[in-house]
Amino acid sequence: MVVAGEHFPFCPDNIRQAEAPATLAAYADRLVNDHSWTLWWD
């Protein structure tokens, strides 16, 4: 959750435009098993 919370200010689209459910907790769960993280912003 800490890492997900740190990603949010820099790249909120990772959470807001994610497939359902688009919550910080769901995003954090995905980060645990990912081998890399992709961030983007406009």
CHARMM-style PDB file with segment names, atoms N, HN, CA, C and O in Angstrom:
ATOM      1  N   MET     1       0.827  -1.199   0.000  1.00  0.00      PROA
ATOM      2  CA  MET     1       0.000   0.000   0.000  1.00  0.00      PROA
ATOM      3  C   MET     1       0.864   1.252   0.000  1.00  0.00      PROA
ATOM      4  O   MET     1       0.492   2.257  -0.605  1.00  0.00      PROA
ATOM      5  N   VAL     2       2.003   1.207   0.665  1.00  0.00      PROA
ATOM      6  HN  VAL     2       2.305   0.391   1.156  1.00  0.00      PROA
ATOM      7  CA  VAL     2       2.867   2.388   0.714  1.00  0.00      PROA
ATOM      8  C   VAL     2       3.362   2.743  -0.690  1.00  0.00      PROA
ATOM      9  O   VAL     2       3.316   3.907  -1.086  1.00  0.00      PROA
ATOM     10  N   VAL     3       3.829   1.757  -1.433  1.00  0.00      PROA
ATOM     11  HN  VAL     3       3.867   0.811  -1.110  1.00  0.00      PROA
ATOM     12  CA  VAL     3       4.318   2.015  -2.791  1.00  0.00      PROA
ATOM     13  C   VAL     3       3.172   2.491  -3.685  1.00  0.00      PROA
ATOM     14  O   VAL     3       3.344   3.428  -4.465  1.00  0.00      PROA
ATOM     15  N   ALA     4       2.029   1.866  -3.578  1.00  0.00      PROA
ATOM     16  HN  ALA     4       1.889   1.105  -2.945  1.00  0.00      PROA
ATOM     17  CA  ALA     4       0.869   2.298  -4.369  1.00  0.00      PROA
ATOM     18  C   ALA     4       0.519   3.747  -4.042  1.00  0.00      PROA
ATOM     19  O   ALA     4       0.204   4.536  -4.934  1.00  0.00      PROA
ATOM     20  N   GLY     5       0.577   4.085  -2.770  1.00  0.00      PROA
ATOM     21  HN  GLY     5       0.833   3.445  -2.046  1.00  0.00      PROA
ATOM     22  CA  GLY     5       0.301   5.460  -2.359  1.00  0.00      PROA
ATOM     23  C   GLY     5       1.321   6.446  -2.902  1.00  0.00      PROA
ATOM     24  O   GLY     5       0.989   7.600  -3.173  1.00  0.00      PROA
ATOM     25  N   GLU     6       2.565   5.999  -3.063  1.00  0.00      PROA
ATOM     26  HN  GLU     6       2.835   5.061  -2.843  1.00  0.00      PROA
ATOM     27  CA  GLU     6       3.593   6.866  -3.632  1.00  0.00      PROA
ATOM     28  C   GLU     6       3.437   6.985  -5.147  1.00  0.00      PROA
ATOM     29  O   GLU     6       3.773   8.026  -5.713  1.00  0.00      PROA
ATOM     30  N   HSD     7       2.940   5.957  -5.809  1.00  0.00      PROA
ATOM     31  HN  HSD     7       2.667   5.112  -5.349  1.00  0.00      PROA
ATOM     32  CA  HSD     7       2.701   6.027  -7.252  1.00  0.00      PROA
ATOM     33  C   HSD     7       1.566   6.991  -7.571  1.00  0.00      PROA
ATOM     34  O   HSD     7       1.623   7.697  -8.578  1.00  0.00      PROA
ATOM     35  N   PHE     8       0.546   7.030  -6.738  1.00  0.00      PROA
ATOM     36  HN  PHE     8       0.499   6.456  -5.920  1.00  0.00      PROA
ATOM     37  CA  PHE     8      -0.664   7.795  -7.040  1.00  0.00      PROA
ATOM     38  C   PHE     8      -0.411   9.279  -7.341  1.00  0.00      PROA
ATOM     39  O   PHE     8      -0.949   9.776  -8.330  1.00  0.00      PROA
ATOM     40  N   PRO     9       0.380  10.013  -6.541  1.00  0.00      PROA
ATOM     41  CA  PRO     9       0.574  11.438  -6.853  1.00  0.00      PROA
ATOM     42  C   PRO     9       1.271  11.672  -8.202  1.00  0.00      PROA
ATOM     43  O   PRO     9       1.034  12.687  -8.857  1.00  0.00      PROA
ATOM     44  N   PHE    10       2.123  10.737  -8.608  1.00  0.00      PROA
ATOM     45  HN  PHE    10       2.315   9.913  -8.076  1.00  0.00      PROA
ATOM     46  CA  PHE    10       2.860  10.905  -9.853  1.00  0.00      PROA
ATOM     47  C   PHE    10       2.108  10.376 -11.064  1.00  0.00      PROA
ATOM     48  O   PHE    10       2.286  10.864 -12.180  1.00  0.00      PROA
ATOM     49  N   CYS    11       1.273   9.384 -10.836  1.00  0.00      PROA
ATOM     50  HN  CYS    11       1.128   8.988  -9.929  1.00  0.00      PROA
ATOM     51  CA  CYS    11       0.593   8.745 -11.960  1.00  0.00      PROA
ATOM     52  C   CYS    11      -0.784   8.239 -11.542  1.00  0.00      PROA
ATOM     53  O   CYS    11      -0.997   7.028 -11.480  1.00  0.00      PROA
ATOM     54  N   PRO    12      -1.713   9.132 -11.257  1.00  0.00      PROA
ATOM     55  CA  PRO    12      -3.034   8.704 -10.804  1.00  0.00      PROA
ATOM     56  C   PRO    12      -3.795   7.878 -11.838  1.00  0.00      PROA
ATOM     57  O   PRO    12      -4.695   7.116 -11.484  1.00  0.00      PROA
ATOM     58  N   ASP    13      -3.436   8.026 -13.118  1.00  0.00      PROA
ATOM     59  HN  ASP    13      -2.705   8.645 -13.406  1.00  0.00      PROA
ATOM     60  CA  ASP    13      -4.125   7.244 -14.145  1.00  0.00      PROA
ATOM     61  C   ASP    13      -3.923   5.745 -13.958  1.00  0.00      PROA
ATOM     62  O   ASP    13      -4.770   4.956 -14.377  1.00  0.00      PROA
ATOM     63  N   ASN    14      -2.819   5.336 -13.338  1.00  0.00      PROA
ATOM     64  HN  ASN    14      -2.131   5.976 -12.997  1.00  0.00      PROA
ATOM     65  CA  ASN    14      -2.619   3.909 -13.060  1.00  0.00      PROA
ATOM     66  C   ASN    14      -3.761   3.350 -12.225  1.00  0.00      PROA
ATOM     67  O   ASN    14      -4.120   2.180 -12.363  1.00  0.00      PROA
ATOM     68  N   ILE    15      -4.324   4.167 -11.374  1.00  0.00      PROA
ATOM     69  HN  ILE    15      -4.033   5.117 -11.262  1.00  0.00      PROA
ATOM     70  CA  ILE    15      -5.420   3.715 -10.513  1.00  0.00      PROA
ATOM     71  C   ILE    15      -6.760   4.107 -11.129  1.00  0.00      PROA
ATOM     72  O   ILE    15      -7.655   3.269 -11.238  1.00  0.00      PROA
ATOM     73  N   ARG    16      -6.910   5.356 -11.530  1.00  0.00      PROA
ATOM     74  HN  ARG    16      -6.183   6.037 -11.442  1.00  0.00      PROA
ATOM     75  CA  ARG    16      -8.197   5.867 -12.019  1.00  0.00      PROA
ATOM     76  C   ARG    16      -8.651   5.222 -13.316  1.00  0.00      PROA
ATOM     77  O   ARG    16      -9.851   5.047 -13.524  1.00  0.00      PROA
ATOM     78  N   GLN    17      -7.715   4.861 -14.198  1.00  0.00      PROA
ATOM     79  HN  GLN    17      -6.740   5.003 -14.029  1.00  0.00      PROA
ATOM     80  CA  GLN    17      -8.082   4.284 -15.481  1.00  0.00      PROA
ATOM     81  C   GLN    17      -7.857   2.774 -15.513  1.00  0.00      PROA
ATOM     82  O   GLN    17      -7.897   2.160 -16.580  1.00  0.00      PROA
ATOM     83  N   ALA    18      -7.628   2.190 -14.371  1.00  0.00      PROA
ATOM     84  HN  ALA    18      -7.596   2.689 -13.505  1.00  0.00      PROA
ATOM     85  CA  ALA    18      -7.413   0.743 -14.303  1.00  0.00      PROA
ATOM     86  C   ALA    18      -8.718   0.002 -14.532  1.00  0.00      PROA
ATOM     87  O   ALA    18      -9.808   0.551 -14.372  1.00  0.00      PROA
ATOM     88  N   GLU    19      -8.576  -1.255 -14.909  1.00  0.00      PROA
ATOM     89  HN  GLU    19      -7.690  -1.701 -15.040  1.00  0.00      PROA
ATOM     90  CA  GLU    19      -9.765  -2.096 -15.021  1.00  0.00      PROA
ATOM     91  C   GLU    19     -10.341  -2.289 -13.622  1.00  0.00      PROA
ATOM     92  O   GLU    19      -9.617  -2.246 -12.627  1.00  0.00      PROA
ATOM     93  N   ALA    20     -11.618  -2.496 -13.564  1.00  0.00      PROA
ATOM     94  HN  ALA    20     -12.206  -2.530 -14.373  1.00  0.00      PROA
ATOM     95  CA  ALA    20     -12.319  -2.603 -12.278  1.00  0.00      PROA
ATOM     96  C   ALA    20     -11.730  -3.716 -11.428  1.00  0.00      PROA
ATOM     97  O   ALA    20     -11.304  -4.725 -11.989  1.00  0.00      PROA
ATOM     98  N   PRO    21     -11.682  -3.593 -10.141  1.00  0.00      PROA
ATOM     99  CA  PRO    21     -12.012  -2.391  -9.386  1.00  0.00      PROA
ATOM    100  C   PRO    21     -10.834  -1.426  -9.368  1.00  0.00      PROA
ATOM    101  O   PRO    21      -9.696  -1.828  -9.124  1.00  0.00      PROA
ATOM    102  N   ALA    22     -11.103  -0.186  -9.621  1.00  0.00      PROA
ATOM    103  HN  ALA    22     -12.027   0.141  -9.819  1.00  0.00      PROA
ATOM    104  CA  ALA    22     -10.066   0.840  -9.664  1.00  0.00      PROA
ATOM    105  C   ALA    22      -9.903   1.466  -8.280  1.00  0.00      PROA
ATOM    106  O   ALA    22     -10.334   2.593  -8.037  1.00  0.00      PROA
ATOM    107  N   THR    23      -9.287   0.729  -7.399  1.00  0.00      PROA
ATOM    108  HN  THR    23      -8.937  -0.187  -7.596  1.00  0.00      PROA
ATOM    109  CA  THR    23      -9.036   1.232  -6.048  1.00  0.00      PROA
ATOM    110  C   THR    23      -7.540   1.162  -5.775  1.00  0.00      PROA
ATOM    111  O   THR    23      -6.813   0.420  -6.436  1.00  0.00      PROA
ATOM    112  N   LEU    24      -7.093   1.926  -4.811  1.00  0.00      PROA
ATOM    113  HN  LEU    24      -7.683   2.528  -4.274  1.00  0.00      PROA
ATOM    114  CA  LEU    24      -5.688   1.913  -4.435  1.00  0.00      PROA
ATOM    115  C   LEU    24      -5.295   0.528  -3.916  1.00  0.00      PROA
ATOM    116  O   LEU    24      -4.195   0.052  -4.196  1.00  0.00      PROA
ATOM    117  N   ALA    25      -6.176  -0.114  -3.170  1.00  0.00      PROA
ATOM    118  HN  ALA    25      -7.069   0.272  -2.942  1.00  0.00      PROA
ATOM    119  CA  ALA    25      -5.885  -1.451  -2.642  1.00  0.00      PROA
ATOM    120  C   ALA    25      -5.733  -2.480  -3.766  1.00  0.00      PROA
ATOM    121  O   ALA    25      -4.840  -3.325  -3.714  1.00  0.00      PROA
ATOM    122  N   ALA    26      -6.598  -2.412  -4.776  1.00  0.00      PROA
ATOM    123  HN  ALA    26      -7.324  -1.725  -4.818  1.00  0.00      PROA
ATOM    124  CA  ALA    26      -6.496  -3.336  -5.909  1.00  0.00      PROA
ATOM    125  C   ALA    26      -5.205  -3.094  -6.674  1.00  0.00      PROA
ATOM    126  O   ALA    26      -4.555  -4.046  -7.105  1.00  0.00      PROA
ATOM    127  N   TYR    27      -4.826  -1.836  -6.850  1.00  0.00      PROA
ATOM    128  HN  TYR    27      -5.354  -1.062  -6.500  1.00  0.00      PROA
ATOM    129  CA  TYR    27      -3.579  -1.497  -7.513  1.00  0.00      PROA
ATOM    130  C   TYR    27      -2.391  -2.043  -6.709  1.00  0.00      PROA
ATOM    131  O   TYR    27      -1.460  -2.606  -7.286  1.00  0.00      PROA
ATOM    132  N   ALA    28      -2.420  -1.882  -5.407  1.00  0.00      PROA
ATOM    133  HN  ALA    28      -3.176  -1.425  -4.938  1.00  0.00      PROA
ATOM    134  CA  ALA    28      -1.349  -2.388  -4.539  1.00  0.00      PROA
ATOM    135  C   ALA    28      -1.221  -3.901  -4.665  1.00  0.00      PROA
ATOM    136  O   ALA    28      -0.107  -4.423  -4.709  1.00  0.00      PROA
ATOM    137  N   ASP    29      -2.329  -4.602  -4.724  1.00  0.00      PROA
ATOM    138  HN  ASP    29      -3.233  -4.177  -4.688  1.00  0.00      PROA
ATOM    139  CA  ASP    29      -2.292  -6.060  -4.882  1.00  0.00      PROA
ATOM    140  C   ASP    29      -1.617  -6.461  -6.186  1.00  0.00      PROA
ATOM    141  O   ASP    29      -0.870  -7.438  -6.225  1.00  0.00      PROA
ATOM    142  N   ARG    30      -1.877  -5.713  -7.250  1.00  0.00      PROA
ATOM    143  HN  ARG    30      -2.484  -4.919  -7.218  1.00  0.00      PROA
ATOM    144  CA  ARG    30      -1.233  -6.020  -8.537  1.00  0.00      PROA
ATOM    145  C   ARG    30       0.266  -5.767  -8.490  1.00  0.00      PROA
ATOM    146  O   ARG    30       1.035  -6.508  -9.101  1.00  0.00      PROA
ATOM    147  N   LEU    31       0.694  -4.727  -7.771  1.00  0.00      PROA
ATOM    148  HN  LEU    31       0.069  -4.125  -7.275  1.00  0.00      PROA
ATOM    149  CA  LEU    31       2.119  -4.404  -7.694  1.00  0.00      PROA
ATOM    150  C   LEU    31       2.930  -5.522  -7.061  1.00  0.00      PROA
ATOM    151  O   LEU    31       4.082  -5.741  -7.438  1.00  0.00      PROA
ATOM    152  N   VAL    32       2.352  -6.224  -6.117  1.00  0.00      PROA
ATOM    153  HN  VAL    32       1.416  -6.047  -5.811  1.00  0.00      PROA
ATOM    154  CA  VAL    32       3.075  -7.265  -5.387  1.00  0.00      PROA
ATOM    155  C   VAL    32       3.619  -8.334  -6.325  1.00  0.00      PROA
ATOM    156  O   VAL    32       4.750  -8.786  -6.143  1.00  0.00      PROA
ATOM    157  N   ASN    33       2.861  -8.738  -7.302  1.00  0.00      PROA
ATOM    158  HN  ASN    33       1.942  -8.371  -7.450  1.00  0.00      PROA
ATOM    159  CA  ASN    33       3.280  -9.829  -8.191  1.00  0.00      PROA
ATOM    160  C   ASN    33       3.865  -9.366  -9.522  1.00  0.00      PROA
ATOM    161  O   ASN    33       4.274 -10.197 -10.333  1.00  0.00      PROA
ATOM    162  N   ASP    34       3.910  -8.061  -9.761  1.00  0.00      PROA
ATOM    163  HN  ASP    34       3.578  -7.386  -9.102  1.00  0.00      PROA
ATOM    164  CA  ASP    34       4.474  -7.545 -11.013  1.00  0.00      PROA
ATOM    165  C   ASP    34       5.998  -7.561 -10.953  1.00  0.00      PROA
ATOM    166  O   ASP    34       6.592  -7.304  -9.906  1.00  0.00      PROA
ATOM    167  N   HSD    35       6.619  -7.864 -12.082  1.00  0.00      PROA
ATOM    168  HN  HSD    35       6.136  -8.073 -12.933  1.00  0.00      PROA
ATOM    169  CA  HSD    35       8.076  -7.844 -12.162  1.00  0.00      PROA
ATOM    170  C   HSD    35       8.598  -6.471 -12.570  1.00  0.00      PROA
ATOM    171  O   HSD    35       9.784  -6.178 -12.418  1.00  0.00      PROA
ATOM    172  N   SER    36       7.710  -5.639 -13.085  1.00  0.00      PROA
ATOM    173  HN  SER    36       6.747  -5.877 -13.209  1.00  0.00      PROA
ATOM    174  CA  SER    36       8.065  -4.261 -13.425  1.00  0.00      PROA
ATOM    175  C   SER    36       6.814  -3.402 -13.279  1.00  0.00      PROA
ATOM    176  O   SER    36       5.691  -3.903 -13.332  1.00  0.00      PROA
ATOM    177  N   TRP    37       7.020  -2.129 -13.099  1.00  0.00      PROA
ATOM    178  HN  TRP    37       7.932  -1.721 -13.056  1.00  0.00      PROA
ATOM    179  CA  TRP    37       5.912  -1.193 -12.945  1.00  0.00      PROA
ATOM    180  C   TRP    37       5.968  -0.179 -14.069  1.00  0.00      PROA
ATOM    181  O   TRP    37       7.039   0.333 -14.395  1.00  0.00      PROA
ATOM    182  N   THR    38       4.833   0.113 -14.659  1.00  0.00      PROA
ATOM    183  HN  THR    38       3.963  -0.302 -14.395  1.00  0.00      PROA
ATOM    184  CA  THR    38       4.750   1.095 -15.726  1.00  0.00      PROA
ATOM    185  C   THR    38       3.995   2.315 -15.226  1.00  0.00      PROA
ATOM    186  O   THR    38       2.884   2.199 -14.710  1.00  0.00      PROA
ATOM    187  N   LEU    39       4.600   3.477 -15.380  1.00  0.00      PROA
ATOM    188  HN  LEU    39       5.503   3.571 -15.799  1.00  0.00      PROA
ATOM    189  CA  LEU    39       3.970   4.731 -14.986  1.00  0.00      PROA
ATOM    190  C   LEU    39       3.851   5.607 -16.230  1.00  0.00      PROA
ATOM    191  O   LEU    39       4.739   5.610 -17.083  1.00  0.00      PROA
ATOM    192  N   TRP    40       2.758   6.345 -16.328  1.00  0.00      PROA
ATOM    193  HN  TRP    40       2.037   6.343 -15.635  1.00  0.00      PROA
ATOM    194  CA  TRP    40       2.611   7.302 -17.420  1.00  0.00      PROA
ATOM    195  C   TRP    40       1.809   8.492 -16.921  1.00  0.00      PROA
ATOM    196  O   TRP    40       1.014   8.379 -15.988  1.00  0.00      PROA
ATOM    197  N   TRP    41       2.027   9.613 -17.546  1.00  0.00      PROA
ATOM    198  HN  TRP    41       2.673   9.705 -18.304  1.00  0.00      PROA
ATOM    199  CA  TRP    41       1.262  10.801 -17.222  1.00  0.00      PROA
ATOM    200  C   TRP    41       1.198  11.675 -18.457  1.00  0.00      PROA
ATOM    201  O   TRP    41       2.034  11.572 -19.356  1.00  0.00      PROA
ATOM    202  N   ASP    42       0.206  12.526 -18.488  1.00  0.00      PROA
ATOM    203  HN  ASP    42      -0.473  12.610 -17.758  1.00  0.00      PROA
ATOM    204  CA  ASP    42      -0.018  13.412 -19.626  1.00  0.00      PROA
ATOM    205  C   ASP    42       0.465  14.808 -19.303  1.00  0.00      PROA
ATOM    206  OT1 ASP    42       0.364  15.705 -20.139  1.00  0.00      PROA
TER     207      ASP     42
END
